[in-house]
Amino acid sequence: MLEYSIFRKLPPWLQAQELAQKGAYLANRQHKDWTVQLFYIDQRFVEVWNRGPLQVVSTFYEPANALHVVEPYLGGLEMPEWFTQ
């Protein structure tokens, strides 16, 4: 797997490609006209902001609290049936 420090130095189009191939897709959310996807790669969270043909890859600062990162996505997460019983 690609190390996060190397991932951050890649051009945005290559970051998006790496996320699609090697990242773990977690969830998505809407923010105004943007669709935001949350990925996990090399023990870090990464967001991909999409609006039409525009795609922006956004990373978080090193000390980002995982709960703060995931919180905006919690309303859209679907829990497996066995989890809610």
C-alpha positions as CSV (number, residue, x, y, z in Angstrom):
1,M,0.0,0.0,0.0
2,L,1.1,3.5,-0.7
3,E,2.3,5.5,2.3
4,Y,0.2,8.5,3.3
5,S,3.3,10.8,3.1
6,I,3.8,9.8,-0.5
7,F,0.1,9.9,-1.2
8,R,-0.1,13.6,-0.2
9,K,2.6,14.5,-2.6
10,L,0.8,13.0,-5.6
11,P,-1.1,15.3,-8.0
12,P,-4.8,15.4,-7.2
13,W,-5.9,13.2,-10.2
14,L,-3.4,10.5,-9.1
15,Q,-4.6,10.8,-5.5
16,A,-8.2,10.1,-6.7
17,Q,-7.0,7.1,-8.7
18,E,-5.1,5.7,-5.7
19,L,-8.2,6.1,-3.5
20,A,-10.4,4.4,-6.0
21,Q,-8.0,1.4,-6.3
22,K,-6.5,1.1,-2.9
23,G,-8.6,3.2,-0.4
24,A,-11.4,1.9,1.6
25,Y,-14.7,3.7,0.8
26,L,-16.6,4.5,4.0
27,A,-19.5,6.8,3.3
28,N,-20.7,9.9,1.5
29,R,-22.6,13.0,2.4
30,Q,-24.0,16.1,0.7
31,H,-22.7,19.6,1.4
32,K,-24.6,22.3,-0.6
33,D,-23.9,21.4,-4.3
34,W,-21.1,19.0,-3.4
35,T,-21.1,15.2,-2.9
36,V,-18.4,14.3,-0.4
37,Q,-17.0,10.8,-0.1
38,L,-15.0,9.6,2.8
39,F,-12.1,7.2,2.3
40,Y,-9.6,5.5,4.5
41,I,-6.0,4.9,3.3
42,D,-2.9,4.0,5.2
43,Q,-4.6,4.7,8.6
44,R,-5.8,8.2,7.5
45,F,-9.1,9.7,6.4
46,V,-9.4,11.4,3.1
47,E,-12.3,13.2,1.5
48,V,-13.1,13.6,-2.2
49,W,-15.4,16.5,-3.0
50,N,-17.3,16.1,-6.3
51,R,-19.4,18.7,-8.1
52,G,-20.1,17.9,-11.8
53,P,-16.8,17.2,-13.5
54,L,-14.8,18.9,-10.7
55,Q,-13.1,16.6,-8.1
56,V,-11.1,17.9,-5.1
57,V,-9.1,15.6,-2.8
58,S,-8.9,16.9,0.8
59,T,-6.8,15.5,3.6
60,F,-6.9,16.1,7.3
61,Y,-4.3,17.5,9.6
62,E,-2.2,14.9,11.5
63,P,-4.0,15.2,14.9
64,A,-7.5,15.1,13.4
65,N,-9.9,13.4,15.8
66,A,-11.5,10.4,14.1
67,L,-14.9,11.1,15.7
68,H,-14.8,14.7,14.4
69,V,-14.0,13.4,10.9
70,V,-16.7,10.7,10.8
71,E,-19.4,12.7,12.6
72,P,-20.9,14.5,9.5
73,Y,-21.3,11.0,7.9
74,L,-23.1,9.3,10.7
75,G,-26.6,10.2,9.5
76,G,-26.0,8.5,6.2
77,L,-24.4,5.3,7.4
78,E,-26.4,2.1,7.0
79,M,-26.0,-0.4,9.8
80,P,-26.2,-4.1,9.1
81,E,-29.4,-5.7,10.3
82,W,-27.5,-7.9,12.8
83,F,-26.0,-4.8,14.4
84,T,-29.4,-3.2,15.3
85,Q,-30.9,-6.3,16.9
